[in-house]
Amino acid sequence: MSIKFYSKPLLLFTFLLLTLFPVAQVNYEYFLRAANNDIMKENYVDALHKLNTAITYNPDGFEAYFLRGIAKYSLGDYEGAASDFSNTLNIHRLYTRAYFYRGICYDRLKEYGKALKDFDKSLEIDPFNADIYMGRGDTRLNVHDYDGAVSDYTNAIKLNAKLFRAYLNRGIALHFLKKDSLAIANIDTAIRLDRFNMEGWLKRGMVYYEMDSLNKAVADFNHALSLDSAYLLTYFQRGLAYLKLGDTTNALADYGKVLKLDSTNSLTYYNRALVYSMQGKYKKALWDYNRVVALNPNNIYGYFNRGQTYAAMERYKDAERDFTKALELFPDFVGAYINRASVRVQMGNQKGAYRDQLVAKQIIAKVNGDRGDLAALYQRYSDSTYFNRIIEFEADFVSGNMKKGRVQFNRVRIEPRPDFFIVNTFQLPDSLASKYKKSQYLDANLTQFNSANTIGLKLAFTTLHWPIQEDKALELMKKYEETIISTGDTAGAYFVIGVINSMLREYLNAINAYDVTIVHNPNFVYAYFNRAAARVEMEEYIYSEELYQNSIGISFSSSKSKTKELKPPDHKKSLEDYNKVAALYPELPYTYYNRANLKTLIKDFQGAINDYSKAIYLEPEMAEAYFNRALTLLYLKEFKLACKDLSKAGELGLKDSYNIIKRYCTK
């Protein structure tokens, strides 16, 4: 694994708000100070909420945009942070910190040209700032301008002779320039400046590893672990060193430690599988390759090496399938053609094998310009060890070093936000009230109804299943039925009965109540809305239960007869209901959101994106719509657009957005 070093700049939170900011509205200053305190305590999500409010009070205040950029940066939302730093600069063109931090964000986003321009601009305004030289040096390191990086780190050291990271990173740049003696000397100086910073020991160990000074590398990794025993990358690197020393026992032990701390680290599964394969432990290797392709379903070498493992186990059909998958992902993969040809011979498919061999030889001849010993090249390409190298994995060596407030490191399941329902917001204990209050949305009609009714109903739109006690629900239904039916509002009474049954997940009862509501009032839009949502939820629940029962039947049946294929629900009736609501009440944003969710279920992804966009147009603060549109865009591999939506969803309060940003938006 080659060394990649992306140094983290020290975030300077020494903002003297009372003297820095001009006199503005009291509320703006209050939320600004409160947000700054949150940032100092690393409570970045709380800071975002306060800064959103500050910007509402004073849209021309550059300080709030800047601090919000810092909060987003700290959460790993580099796209959103860069946008806020740009907003800062639109208001205050000479605010050097905004150029500096935007440059860092562009570096993280691999937009290196933009990053260098921002660092250059920062240095024009503030030429004696060591941190700016450090930032530009890091970007130059990333674009392989090692001489330029050395120059920038040297300038940083001239300005601050005790800058640990400048010596450390200058050492790395010198290593890439093949000046290893100077490299080690610089890293030694960094370690002397901060002996308790494990990063110095780790990176010196990595340099020693690449210099083949393996025992020195292991010693440095051991010391790094004595300083931080939960840092995954150190175990992984020590495992590589042990492997190079031929100590597979300790290598496997270190890989095991990584996976104990992070069960989703695909690169470690991949390396451990290679070791197991070399040892002939094919079942263990197969288990690890299964994890690799589950975590990285588009990784060519995961399928290729699993195919090799299947072939070694004489499971030729499975091997053929994996080589075919590798070729679907990379049609010019010579090794996959050669090895698929080999397993096809074993399966008696001589024609298929011959075709694969022919294609492989054509590609080899083209790549090598019809020169060289074709037979030798063919043999080289067929050797599985030739392909035991690493391409891009979503390996994560940060989660073992989580910090308070860094919600992007939380392990969450990536699931879309559920549908909106109209519910009665029963009074909740204080421990729950805040969470559920934040989830409420209202339109003008519900607001008016809540203000006017005298029997305690408070209706709202929400995506959360509101806690409800059955006895109180039944009591309210009876009370409302007696009061409203006596006044002749039969449609309203049945609608409330439907709402309560929906909350109790008594879907058939709810749908029946909405049916009666619509009979009495064919234009009762909320009845169509809740009926559609209830039917979708009921049909999806029934389908999931059928799938489960079907899988149990397959698992425990001794018969080889095929079970019937289950088709997912088409949701036509619910779609008709949402269309009806959109026709009767086209300004209701929650209709388009729910309809978009439904369209994703039936795989009408473009239709879903259009509906999420309509919902956002009508309700620009609907975080759930940004979040779900982002997931749909991710599925369609529109990563840049998705990351922009995730940033907005996070800004509006959906913490899960930062976990997904970390996985998909910081490559």
Residue, then its C-alpha position, 0 to 999 in steps of 0.5 A: m500500500s503506497i503512502k498517501f499523506y493528507s495532513k489535517p490543518l489545525l482549525l483556528f477557532t480563536f474568534l474574538l467575536l465581540t471585537l471582530f464583528p461589527v454591531a448588528q442585530v442582537n439576535y444575530e450576535y447572540f446566535l453567532r456567539a452561541a454557535n462559536n461556543d458549539i464549534m469550540k466544543e465540537n458540537y458541530v450539528d448544534a452550531l449549524h442550527k444556530l448559524n442557520t438562524a443567524i443567517t436568517y436574521n442577517p443574510d449579509g453577515f459574512e461571519a455566520y457563513f464562515l463559521r457555518g463553513i467551518a462546522k460543515y468542514s469539520l463534519g466532512d461536508y467539503e462541498g457544503a463548506a466550500s459553498d459557504f466560504s464562497n458566500t463569505l467571500n461574496i460579502h468580504r472579498l479580502y477575508t483570507r481565512a475563507y480563501f484558506y479554508r476553501g482551498i483545503c476543501y477543494d483539496r479534499l474534493k480533489e479539485y487541486g487547481k482551484a485549491l492552489k488558486d485559493f492558497d495563492k490568493s491567501l498568500e497575497i493577502d497574508p504572506f507570513n502565515a505558515d498554515i497557508y504554506m502548509g495547505r499549499g504544500d499538502t496540495r502540491l504533495n497530492v499533485h506530485d509536485y514534490d519539489g514545490a511541496v518541499s519549498d512550501y514546507t520549508n517556508a512554513i518552517k522559516l515562519n514557525a520553526k517548531l511546526f511538527r507537521a511541516y517537518l513531517n510532511r517535508g519528510i514525506a515529500l523528500h521520500f517521494l523524491k527518493k531522498d530517504s536520508l533527508a526524509i528520515a531526518n525530517i521525520d525524526t525532527a518532527i518526532r522530537l518536537d512532539r514525541f507523543n503524537m503517534e502520527g510521526w511514529l506511524k508515518r516514519g514506520m510507513v517510510y521504513y516499510e517502503m525502504d524495506s527496513l521492516n524491523k524498524a517499521v514494526a518497532d515504529f508501529n509498535h510505538a504508535l500503538s502504545l500511544d493510540s491502541a485504537y488507530l486502525l491504520t497502524y494495525f493494518q500497516r503493521g500487518l503489511a510489514y509482518l506479511k513482508l517478513g513472512d510472519t503470516t500469524n502476526a499479519l492475520a492477527d493484526y488484520g483481525k484487530v482492524l476488523k474487530l474495530d471496523s467490520t466494514n473495512s473492505l481493504t482488510y478483508y481483501n488482504r486477509a483473503l489473499v493470505y488465506s488463499m496463499q495458505g490454501k484456506y479457501k473457505k476462509a478466503l471465500w468468506d472474506y471475498n464475499r464481504v469485499v464484494a458485498l461492501n464494494p459491489n463494483n470492485i473488479y479484483g474482488y470478483f476476480n480473486r473470488g473466482q480464483t478461489y472458487a476455481a481452486m475449490e473446483r466450484y467452476k460454475d461459481a468461478e465462471r460467474d465471477f470472471t464474467k462479472a469482472l468482465e462486465l465491469f472491465p471488458d478488457f480484463v485479460g486475466a478474467y478471459i484467461n481464467r474463465a477459459s480455464v474453468r470453461v475447459q473444466m466444465g467441458n465448454q470448449k467453444g467458450a474457452y476457445r473464444d475467451q483465449l482468442v479475445a485474450k490473445q488479441i488484447i495482449a497483442k494490441v497492448n504490447g504492440d504485437r511485440g514480445d513472446l506472446a506465450a510468455l505474456y499469456q502465462r503472465y496474465s493468467d497467473s493470479t498473483y499478477f492480479n493480487r494488487i489493490i485498486e480503489f476500495e472504500a476502506d476506512f481507517v478513521s472510525g477507530n478515532m471518533k471524536k465527540g460531535r463527529v457524527q459523520f463517523n457514526r455507523v448508520r444504515i443508509e435508508p430513505r426517510p419514510d413517507f409523511f402521514i397526517v397524525n394527531t400529535f398526542q402530548l409526549p413526555d419531555s424526554l421525547a417532546s423535542k425530537y418529535k416536535k422537530s419532525q412536525y410540518l404544517d400547512a395553512n389548513l391544518t394550522q387553522f384547524n388546530s387553532a379552531n378545534t376545541i377537543g384537543l386535536k392537533l394534526a400535523f404532517t410527520t415522517l415519524h411514527w408518533p408514540i400513541q397509547e391505545d387506550k387514549a387513542l380509542e378514547l379520542m376516537k369515541k369522543y371525536e365521533e360523538t362530538i363531530i357526528s352530532t354536528g353533521d361532520t361525518a366525513g371529518a369524524y371518519f377521517v380522524i378515525g382513519v388517522i388514529n387507526s393509521m397511527l396504530r398501524e391498523y391499516l385495513n381499518a384506516i383505509n376503510a375509514y378513509d373510504v367512508t370519508i371520501v364517500h361523504n366528501p369526494n374532495f377531502v384531500y387529506a383522506y386521499f393523502n393518508r389512504a395512499a400512505a397507509r396502503v403503501e405501508m401495508e402493501e410493503y409490509i405484506y410483501s416483506e412478510e411474503l419474502y421472509q416466509n418464502s426464504i424460510g421455505i427455501s431454507f428448510s425445504s428438502s424439496k428441490s422444487k422452485t418456489k413461485e417468484l414474488k412480484p413487488p406491489d405495483h402501488k397503482k391505487s396509491l399513485e392514483d390517490y396522490n395524483k388526485v391530491a395533486a390535482l385538488y391541492p397542487e401546493l401541498p409539498y408532502t404529496y410530491y415527496n410521498r409520491a417520489n418515495l413511491k416512484t422509487l419503489i416502482k423504479d421510476f427514478q427520474g419521476a421520483i427526482n422530479d417529484y422531490s424537486k417539486a416538494i423542495y420548490l414548495e417547501p425549501e426547508m424539507a430536509e427529508a426531500y433533499f436526503n431522499r433525492a440524494l439517495t436516488l441520485l447516488y443510485l444513478k451515480e450522479f455523485k456531485l448532485a447527490c453530495k450537494d443535496l446531502s450537504k443541504a439535508g445535513e444543514l437542515g438537521l439530518k445528521d445521517s447525511y454526514n455519514i453518507i457524505k463521508r462515504y461518497c463525497t470525500k474521495 
